[in-house]
């Protein structure tokens, strides 16, 4: 493409050049005043014109698997005010910017520099929207300046670097749900075997102690729970629920269920996560059990059984926690729970649900914003015949199974922002709403168009994928226009059969794209 022609594409919003052998961008990139997404993955770029790119309203910049080296962003670039995703993994980068050069990225959500040669990161204090840092397999020697001021940061991967010290202030970063630090020459080697919450507990103990309270004052622990003034009796730490304490483990079970009002809180030596789960679990109106943002990693079965006996639990909220497994103790609510949210947890890979569980009343399920790569654990182990809506957005799912074979009532499927490489008609047949936007779909199967018609697919979102047709001017007209365009690419015999079955008479499906 000639440079002057390229610069004339002033309404261009998405430019996908991945998987070629391109080594440079043409001049005039700054004229693409509407460009939001630029995908340069798997090319031969040795450098990028960041000074020109910084003048564009970019929200995504992808340059994975190129030949970028040295300093990524040269002088003269102050920042990218709208950039939300920056991925330059699998290159040979040593620095993001020169050490004294500030870089403002106030809207950045995801920062990926894995598999490079980066030795240090810039000051990140202005990256106030940052949620994820993927910086594994580099040579980073220290946490970046401003790291502990990031109040929204949730997932950090510093695996296989040269970090020796973890700042104690990390213990005060309540938003962090996952911090991976294995493969570093840490001074305290035991840190590599700790969970994120355990690591926070140890670091919190190393912070400077608070001033000692006056005699008779209440003590405020670091986890926010006040404690009564200390007494000489260690038995007063947890008041017994009954006079019978012969049964082994009785204290643990009931202590996790509810802290009696006459008892003092648990000892500060106990972990913050245990302290939180030892408080009562109040039920809210409408049968809502809300455990949102409680640093929970499991649901105690004794607690669940007691709640199930006393209440009708219809909705469970477990989002913004540290669950790595789908909790089987939810089976205590099998006949009553209709809505479950486990969004923003640490469900990872293909082993997040390993035991069968029946949730026969379940209608809505959200597993958004995890690290799931496969839905096989769900189709293998979950029995939910009444499931109507499933949200798997913001995961790492590569392929969709035929979900309605396992969940026959499913009609709403949200699977945006994953890594789907294809969208087969069989996998979404019978659905009314499908959102598969922002994936890696390279080709849109024309037979998806045959899923339209009365009582069938009503809403289809597929923008932000790799396919080039149908073009944006078709997609922006909505679902019906997209399905009509797809039907125009179906063989005549199949189209006639579809018309006969659906009763649709359609003469305009060959409209210009």
N, C-alpha and C positions, 0 to 999 in steps of 0.2 A: 504493500500500500504506500502510495507516494505521501510524503510528509505533509504537503499542503492540503491534500484530500483528507488526511487523518485529522488535521486541526479543524476542519470544517464540521466535524461531528459534534456540534456544540450542545446538542440535546442528549448526548449519550450518557446513560446513567450506570451501566454495568459493562465492564470490559474484561472478558475472560480470554487470556492468551496462554493458559497453562498447557504444558505438555508439548512445547515446540523447542526450537533451538535458538531462540531470540537472544541476542546479546546486548541490545540497546533499544531504548524507546526513541521515537522520532521527536524532533523539536516541535514546540507548540503545544505540549501537553497542558500547559496552564490555560489554554483556551477551552478546554473541555469543562466548562463551568458547572456542569450538572453531574459530573462523574462521582458516584458514591462508592462503587465496588470495583477494585482492581485486582485481578488474579493473575499473578506472574509465576505461579508455582512451576517447578520442573522445566526451567529454561537454562540459559547460559549467561545470565547477567553477572558481571563482575562488580558493578556499582549501579546505583539508581539515582535519578535526578531529583533528590528530595527537595531541593529548593523550589523546583517547579511543582512538585507534588503537594507541597505544603500550602499552595495557593488554591487547591481544589477542596471541595466539601467531602472528602473521602471519609467513609465510615468503616471500610474494610480494606486492608492492604495485605495481600498474601504474596510472599516471595520465598516460599519453602523450596529447598533442593535446587539452589542455583550455585553460583561461584562467587558469591559476595565475600569479601575479605577486608581485613584492616578495620577501619572505623566506618560504621554503617552510615551515619548521618554527619555530613561535614558542617563547617561553620556557615552561618547565615540562616539557619533554620531555627526559629524560636519554638515551634510546636505545631501540632495538628489539633485544632480546637474541637473537631467533630469525630475524630477517629475513635472507633470502638474496638476494633480488632487489628492487631499487628502480629503477623506470623512470619518470621524469618528463620525458621528452624532448618537444620541440616545444611549449613553453609560453613564458612571459615572465618566468621566475624570475631574480632578481638575486643572491640569497644563499640558501644551503641553511639555515644558522642564523646568528644574530648572531655577530659575530667572536669574542666572548669566551665563547660558549656551547659547551661540549663536547657531542659527539654520539657515543655509544657504539654501534657496530654490529659486534660481535665475530663474527657469523656471516655477514656480507654477502659474497656471491660476485661479484655483478654490480651495478655502479652506472652508470646511464645518465642523463645530463642533457644530451644533445645538443640543439642548436638552441634555446638559451635565451639569456639575457642575463647569465649568471653572471659575476661579476667576480673572485671568490675562492672557494676551497674550504675547508672546515673542517679542523681537525686530524684526520688519518686514522690516527694511530698506534695507535688501538684497533681498527681495522678489520683485524684480523690474518688473516682468512680471505679477504680480497679477491683475486679472480683477474682481474677485468676492470673497467677504467674507460673509459666512452665519454663524452667531454666535448667533442666537436668542435663547432665553430660556436658559440662563446660569446665572452666578453671576459675570460677568465682571464689574469691578469698574471704568475702565478708558480706553480711547483709547490707543492702543499699541504704544510703542516708534517707531518712524520712519514712522508712519501712513501717516502723511501729506507730506512725500517725495515720495509717490507712484504715479508716473505720469501716469500710465495706469489704475488705479483702477476706475471701473465704478459702481459696485453695492455692497452695504454694508448693511447688516441686523444685527442690534444690538438690535432688539426688545426684550423686557422683560429681561433686565439685571439690574445692579445696578449703572449705569453710572450717574454721577451728573453734569459733565461739558463737553461741546463740545469745543474742541480747536478752537479758532478763525481762525487759519490757514487753517481750512477746507474750508473757503471761497475762498481760492486761488487754490483749487484742481479742475481745470476746467474739468477734465475727469469724475468726479463723476456725474452720471445721477440719481442715486437713493441712498438715505441714510435713512434707516428706524431706528427710535430711540424711537418709542412709547413704553410705558410700563416701562420706566426708571424714577427714582426719580430725574429728572432734576431740577436744581435750577431755571431755567426759564421754567416754565411749558408750556408756550405758544409755545415753540419749537415743541411740539408734534403735534400741529395742522397745522404746516407750511409744505408746499411742500419743496422739496430739494432746489429749486432755491430761494424760499423765505427765507429759513434758511441761505443760503449762503449770501444773501443780508444783513440780520441782523448781521451775524457774521462779515461781511466785515466792517460794520459801527463801530464795536468794536475794530478793529485793530488800532494800533497807527497811528495818522494822519501823513500824509506826510508833509515835510517842506513847509511853506507857500511860494508861488512864489512871486517874486518881482513885483512891479506894472508894468503892461503892458505885463507881460509874459503870455503865454497861460497856461491854467490849464489842467492837464492831469488827467482825472477821472480814478477810479480803473478799469473801464471796457475797457480801452484802447482807448476811443474816446476823442480827444482833444476838448477843449471848448475855445471860445473866452474870452478875459478878461471880467469880470463882468461889467454890466452897471447898471444904476439906474432904467432902465425900465424893469419890469418883463415881459412885453409883448414881448420883444425880444427873449424870450426863444424859441418860435416856431413862425415862420413867417406865416402869413395867406396866403393861396393859392389863395384866391380871396377876393374881398372886401365885399362879401356877407357872413356874419357870423350869419345870423338869425336862420338857421336851427340847432336845437339841435343835438349835436353829430357830426356835420360836421368836427370839428377840429380833433376829435379822428380818424374818418375814414381816412381822407386824411393824417393825421400825420403818421398813420401806413403804408400808401402806399409809401410815399416818403418824405424825408426831403429836402425842397428846398435848393439850394446851398447858399442862402443868409441868412439862418436861423442858429442860434446857436443850438447845440445839446440839447436834453432834460435835465431837471434838474437832478442832481446826486441823488436826493431823490427817483427818479423813479427806479423801479427794473431793474437789468441788462438785464433780458429777454425781458422786454418791450422796453428798449433802443435799443436792437439789432433788434427787429422786427419793430421798427419805421424807420429803414433805408430802402432805396430803395431795391427792389428785382430785380437785373439785370438779364436779359435773356442772355443766352449764345448761341453760334452758334449752329444751328441745332435744335432750339426749346427746349433747355434745361433750365429748371428752377431748379437751384441747391441751396437748403437750407441746405446742409450738415453741421453738427456741428455748428449750430447757436443758440443752447439752446432753440429752438422753442418747444412749446407744443401744438400749434394750427396754423391753416392757416386762416387768416382773410378773410371772404367772400367778403368784399368790394375790398380788394387787388386782390383776385383771379378773380373777375368779371372784373376789369379794365385790368388785364393782359390778360385775355381771349379775351377781345375786341380788344386789340392792337397787340397780338401775337398769333401764332399757337404753342401751347405748346405740344410737343411730348414726352418729358421725364421729370419726376419729381424725384428729389433725396431729401429724407428727413431723411437719415440715420444719426445716432449718434446725436439724439436729445432726447426729453423727452415726446414724444407723448404717451398718455395713451389711446387714441381713434383714430380709423381710421377717418381721416378728411373728412367730407361730402362735404366740400367746393371744393373738387377735382371734383365734378360733373360739375363745370364750364368748365372743360376740357374733358367732356364725349366723344366727337366725335373725339378728336385728340390725347389724351395721349395714347402712346403705351407701355411705360415702367415706372414702379413705384417702388422705393425702400424705404422701411421703416425699414430697418435693424437697429439693435442696438437702439431700443427705449424702451418704458415701456408698451407695449401692454401686458395685463395680463389676465389670466384666460379665461373666456368664455363670457365676456361682452365688448370686445374691438371694436365691430362693432354692433350697435344697430338699425341703420336706413338704409332702402334700398338705394342703390346707383348704378347707371348705368355707367359703363366705357366700352362702347361697342367696343372701338378700342384697349383696353388693350391687350398686347401680353405677357409681362413679368412682374412678380410681385415678390418682395422679402420682406418677413417678418422675415428674419433670425435674430437670437440673440435677441429674446424678451422673454416673459414669458407666451406664449400662451399655454393653456392646451387643447383646442378644436378648430377644424376648423368649427364647426357648425355656428358661426356668419358669416363666409365667405360664406358658401353654402346657408345660409338663406337670406342674404342681398345683396350680390354682384352679379350683372349681368354683366358678362364678357364673352360673347360667343366666343370671339376670343383669349382667354387666351391660350398661348402655353407653357409657362414655369413658374413654381412656386417654390420658394425657401423658405422652412419653417425650415431650419436647425437651430440647437441650440435653441430649445424651450423646452416645456414640454408636447408635444402632446402624448397622450396615445393610441389613436385609429384613423385610417384613414377612412374617409367616402369614398363612391364611387364618387370620384371627377368628373369623366367624365360625370356623370349624370347632373352635373350643369355647367361644363366647357367642352363642347364636343371637343374642339380643343386641350386640354391639352395633351402634349406628353412628357414633361420633368418635373419630380418631384424630388426635392431635400429635403429630410426629415431626414438627418443624425443627430446624437447627440440629439435625443429626448428620449421619454420613451415608444415607441411603444412596445406593448406586443405581437402583432401578425401582420402578413403581409398576408392578404387574397388575392388570385388571382383576385377576383372581384374588389378590390380597386385599382389595378394597371393595369387592363386589358386595352389594347389600348395604353399604354405608350411605348415610345421608350427608355427613360432613366429613371431609378429609383435608387436613392441613399438612402438606408435605413441603412447605416452603423452606428455602435455605438448606438444601441438601446437596448431594453430588450426583443427582440424576442427569445422565448424559443424553437420554433419549426418552421421549414421552410416547408411550405405546398408544397408537391411534384407537385401539379397541376400548380404551378408557372412555372414549366418547359414547360407546354403546351402553354405558352404565347410567346415562341420563334418561330422561323421560319421567312420566308421572309416578310419584312414589319412590323414586330412586335417588341417585346422587344429586343433591341440591346445592352443595357448595364445595368447590375444589380450589385449594390454594397451592400453587406450584411455582411461584415466583422465586427468584434467587437461586436457581439451579443451573446446571452446566449446559443444558440443551439450548440450541439456538433457535429452534422452531417448535411450537408457535412463537412468534415474536411478541415483544412487549405490547404492541398496539392491539394484539388479539387478547392477551391475558388481562389487560387493564379494562376490557369491556365486561369482564365478569365470567362466572362459571358457564352459563349457557352458551356464550360466544365461544369459549374455549372448547367445550364439548362438541359444539357444532363444527368447529374447525377440525377437530380430531376425526369426527365421523366422515368428513370429506376425504379422509385418507384411508378409509376402510374399503376393502374389496367390495364390488357391487353386489355380489351374491350375499355376503354377510350383512350388508346394509339392508337389502331387501328383506332378509329374514328378520332382522331387528325391527323394521317397520311393521311387519306382519304381527310380531309378538307384542310390540308396545302400542300399536295403533297410532303411531306418530306419522304424520304426513309432512315431510320436510323437503322443501325444494331449494333452500338457500344455503345448504351446508358446504357448498364449494366456493364460498365467498373469498374474495382476495385477502391475502394475509399481509 
